[in-house]
Amino acid sequence: MIRKCWITCLYTLIALLGLSSNLMADLVLSEGGPTGQWFNPERNGEGFYIEIIEGSPMQIGIAMYSFDADGKPLWLVGNIAIGTDDQSADIPVFQFDGPKWGPGYDPGDLNRTPFGNILVRFPTCDTALFYVLSDVGLESGNYSLIRITSVEGVGCTEPADPPSGITTGKWAGQGVCFMVSSEGTHIIGGNLSECDAQAAFDSNLDGISNEGNNCKVTTQCEGKWPIVEGSFACANSQGELAHGTFTSNTSAVGSAFEPEGGVGEFCSAPWTASPD
């Protein structure tokens, strides 16, 4: 059974105490929560698999399923040791080819070619920020992702009981706006949205970068995004990401992220909102 889970208490505390976004803690990798499949819905057909591997030391393994500059399938695989407190990992990845399908398969034909590195971090149980760095001439870039699947028996920080009867319509706070559908089951964009550019989620927030510098987060999500167990996440093809948790039927907290342009660099900011 796929379980959706969020770090509610952390973001509630940030919102109430007004802490700056550079104090936000990502998931601790060794606890296993990131294990599962991840993708960006605006890049459908491309995705990642992450596995936290037990052992001494523990490891994180990654597989990326994408396409090269000619449209041919490109699969990247790698793993690296992690410490008990690590919240990010810089994983060397490789391309593999050579052996042929079927009875003629010969492991001796296998070629392993270095591709580059994938830097990973997980702001919550169901959101991820990756940076894919290519050493073979393909464009490097930031990827914002949401979870597709989790693994039965592999837990993550559980949310508080989700509120019932979430207030529908426009929600707003300082620098943030999103729309809850009339059924209370999604955040929605298009002609049903009262936010700027008819977005499902729109932000203009003062944030803090990985390096501790002031920056702006102008994350904007289109379309329709489900509210699952009182939480939602949305991402776009520019690498921007937002997530939120309803702490009651009239209050919500969360964070938004925007790429800063460097290797794994994101501007992040917490937000609070209530029905407008």
C-alpha positions in Angstrom: 0.0 0.0 0.0 1.4 3.4 -1.0 1.5 5.7 2.0 1.8 9.5 1.8 3.6 11.0 4.7 4.9 14.5 5.7 7.0 16.3 8.3 4.1 18.3 9.7 5.6 19.2 13.1 8.8 20.7 11.7 7.1 23.2 9.4 4.5 24.1 12.0 7.3 25.0 14.3 9.1 27.0 11.7 5.9 28.9 10.9 5.1 29.7 14.5 8.6 30.7 15.5 9.4 32.6 12.3 12.7 30.8 11.8 14.6 31.5 8.6 14.4 28.9 5.9 18.1 28.0 6.1 17.3 26.2 9.3 14.9 23.8 7.6 16.1 20.2 8.0 15.9 17.7 5.2 15.3 14.0 5.7 18.1 12.0 7.3 18.9 9.5 4.5 19.9 6.6 6.8 16.4 6.4 8.2 15.2 5.0 4.9 12.3 7.4 4.1 13.4 8.3 0.6 13.3 4.7 -0.7 10.8 4.6 -3.6 10.1 6.0 -7.1 10.1 9.7 -7.9 9.2 11.9 -10.9 8.2 15.4 -12.1 4.7 15.2 -13.6 5.7 17.9 -16.2 8.5 15.6 -17.3 6.3 12.4 -17.5 8.2 9.5 -19.0 11.4 10.3 -17.0 12.0 9.2 -13.4 14.2 8.1 -10.6 14.4 5.2 -8.2 16.1 5.6 -4.8 17.0 2.9 -2.3 18.6 3.2 1.1 20.7 0.0 1.5 21.5 -1.5 4.9 25.1 -2.4 5.8 28.3 -1.1 7.3 28.5 1.5 6.0 24.9 2.2 4.8 24.6 3.2 1.1 22.2 5.1 -1.1 21.5 3.7 -4.6 20.0 5.7 -7.4 18.7 4.9 -10.9 17.6 7.5 -13.4 15.5 6.6 -16.4 15.7 9.3 -19.1 16.6 9.9 -22.8 19.8 11.1 -24.5 20.1 14.0 -27.0 19.0 11.6 -29.8 15.9 10.4 -27.9 17.3 7.0 -27.1 16.7 5.5 -23.6 19.4 6.6 -21.1 19.6 4.8 -17.8 22.1 5.9 -15.1 22.9 3.9 -12.1 25.1 4.6 -9.0 25.6 4.2 -5.3 27.7 5.7 -2.5 28.2 5.2 1.2 26.3 7.5 3.6 26.7 8.5 7.2 24.1 8.1 9.9 23.4 11.9 9.9 23.7 12.7 6.2 20.9 14.7 4.7 22.3 14.9 1.1 24.4 12.7 -1.1 26.6 13.4 -4.2 26.3 10.1 -6.1 28.6 9.2 -9.1 26.5 7.6 -11.8 27.4 5.4 -14.8 26.0 4.3 -18.1 26.0 0.6 -19.0 25.9 -1.2 -22.4 27.3 -4.1 -24.3 25.6 -7.4 -23.5 22.8 -8.7 -25.8 19.3 -9.8 -24.8 18.5 -13.5 -24.5 20.6 -16.6 -24.4 23.6 -14.8 -26.0 24.0 -12.6 -22.9 27.7 -12.4 -21.9 28.6 -10.4 -18.7 32.1 -10.0 -20.2 30.6 -7.7 -22.8 29.5 -5.2 -20.2 30.9 -1.6 -20.5 30.7 0.9 -17.6 31.0 4.5 -18.7 31.2 7.4 -16.2 28.3 9.9 -16.8 28.6 12.5 -14.0 27.0 12.9 -10.6 23.5 13.3 -9.1 23.2 15.4 -5.9 20.1 14.4 -3.9 18.2 15.9 -0.9 14.7 15.3 0.4 12.9 18.3 2.1 10.0 16.0 3.1 8.9 12.4 2.8 7.2 13.1 -0.6 9.4 15.9 -2.1 12.9 15.8 -3.5 15.4 18.2 -5.0 18.0 16.7 -7.3 20.8 18.2 -9.4 22.0 16.1 -12.4 25.6 17.1 -13.4 26.7 15.7 -16.8 30.3 15.1 -17.7 29.5 13.9 -21.2 28.2 17.0 -22.9 24.5 16.8 -22.0 22.9 19.8 -20.2 23.1 19.7 -16.4 20.1 20.9 -14.4 18.0 21.0 -11.2 15.1 18.6 -10.9 12.1 19.1 -8.5 10.3 15.8 -7.8 7.4 14.2 -6.0 7.0 10.7 -4.8 5.2 8.1 -6.9 5.6 5.0 -4.6 6.9 4.1 -1.2 7.9 0.7 0.1 5.7 -1.3 2.6 7.5 -1.5 6.0 9.9 1.5 5.2 8.5 4.3 7.3 9.0 8.1 7.3 7.9 10.8 9.8 4.2 10.4 10.2 1.9 13.4 10.0 -0.6 14.5 12.6 -4.2 13.4 11.9 -5.2 15.3 8.8 -8.1 17.8 9.3 -11.5 17.1 7.9 -13.5 19.6 6.0 -10.7 21.7 4.6 -12.1 25.1 3.7 -12.4 25.4 -0.1 -11.6 28.4 -2.4 -8.7 30.8 -2.3 -6.1 30.6 0.5 -3.5 33.3 1.0 -0.7 34.5 3.2 2.1 37.0 2.9 3.6 36.2 -0.5 1.6 33.1 -1.1 -1.7 32.1 -2.8 -3.3 28.7 -3.7 -6.7 27.4 -4.6 -8.5 24.5 -2.9 -11.1 22.7 -5.1 -14.8 22.8 -4.3 -14.5 19.1 -3.2 -11.5 19.9 -0.9 -9.4 17.2 -2.6 -7.0 19.2 -4.8 -5.3 22.5 -5.3 -6.3 23.7 -8.7 -5.3 26.2 -11.4 -6.8 27.5 -14.6 -10.0 29.5 -14.8 -11.0 28.3 -11.3 -8.1 30.0 -9.7 -8.1 33.5 -8.2 -4.3 33.5 -7.8 -2.0 35.4 -10.1 -1.7 33.9 -13.6 -4.6 31.6 -12.5 -2.0 29.3 -10.8 -2.8 26.4 -8.5 0.0 27.7 -6.2 1.8 31.0 -6.5 4.5 32.5 -4.3 6.6 35.7 -4.0 8.6 35.0 -0.9 11.8 36.2 0.7 14.0 33.2 1.2 17.5 32.0 2.1 19.8 30.1 -0.3 22.0 27.1 0.5 24.8 29.5 1.1 22.8 31.6 3.6 22.2 34.5 1.2 18.9 36.4 0.8 17.0 35.4 -2.3 13.4 35.3 -3.8 11.2 32.3 -4.3 8.6 32.8 -7.0 7.4 29.3 -7.4 4.3 28.8 -9.6 2.5 25.5 -10.2 -0.2 25.0 -12.8 -2.8 22.3 -13.2 -4.4 20.1 -10.5 -2.5 18.5 -7.6 -4.1 16.1 -5.0 -4.4 16.8 -1.3 -3.4 13.5 0.3 -3.7 13.0 4.1 -3.9 16.7 4.6 -0.8 17.6 2.5 0.0 18.6 -1.1 3.0 19.0 -3.3 3.5 20.5 -6.7 6.4 20.9 -9.1 7.1 22.5 -12.5 9.5 21.9 -15.4 11.7 24.8 -14.2 12.7 22.9 -11.1 10.5 24.9 -8.7 8.7 23.0 -5.9 6.1 23.8 -3.3 4.6 21.7 -0.5 2.1 22.3 2.2 0.3 20.7 5.2 -3.1 21.7 6.5 -2.8 22.0 10.3 -6.5 22.6 10.6 -9.4 23.3 8.2 -8.4 27.0 8.3 -4.6 27.0 8.5 -1.8 25.6 6.4 2.0 25.8 6.5 4.7 24.7 4.1 7.8 25.7 2.1 8.6 26.6 -1.5 11.9 26.1 -3.4 13.4 27.7 -6.5 16.7 26.8 -8.3 19.5 29.3 -7.8 21.5 28.1 -10.8 24.5 26.4 -9.2 25.1 22.8 -8.4 22.3 21.8 -6.1 21.6 25.4 -5.1 18.0 26.3 -4.2 16.4 29.3 -2.6 13.8 28.2 0.0 11.2 29.9 2.1 8.5 28.9 4.6 5.0 30.1 4.3 1.7 30.2 6.2 -1.8 30.6 4.7 -5.5 30.7 5.6 -8.7 31.0 3.7 -9.0 34.4 2.0 
